Amino acid sequence: MKITNHKKMNHSAWGVLGFLMFISSIFFFNAIQIEIKLTILCLALFISILFLQITAVELKSTENNIIIKKKHPLFGKKQIKTIVKIPKKHLEFYYINEKILGYELILMIKKENGLIETIKIKLIGFSWKMIIRMIKSLENAKRSSQYAREF
């Protein structure tokens, strides 16, 4: 099962890029005072940083693994980062926490040496239906990992 927010993040990235172009075009008017130009320049810099921070998250549940990837929605397949690749048998616990701008996925993974590692991933742009699908997928993975540990 594959759950992604790529479509919403793609729309957000194009919206931020369009607003950046609009702000940048205002900068080149000669009738504007220098203080307003500096303010517009600072705003454009802030929007540029915001644009670079937009990421699409993809959770993919295969037969044996859970794979979570991040990428910028407009830069294509060149900058895909695999954040986590977890064998299902190592998934100990998960929790989805609701935040102001989205959700936070907390995964607790049991390593080979017995230590438990905590991984936190921000989930922005996911609807509650997608979160429910993610919970069902993680619950199935956790259930299958418990079944695999028994045998």
Secondary structure, 3 states (H helix, E strand, C coil): CEEECHHHHHHHHHHHHHHHHHHHHHHCCCCCCHHHHHHHHHHHHHHHHHHHHCCEEEEEECCCEEEEEEECCCCHHHHCEEEEEEEHHHEEEEEEEECCCCEEEEEEEECCCCCEEEEEEEECCCCHHHHHHHHHHHHHHHHHHHHHHHC
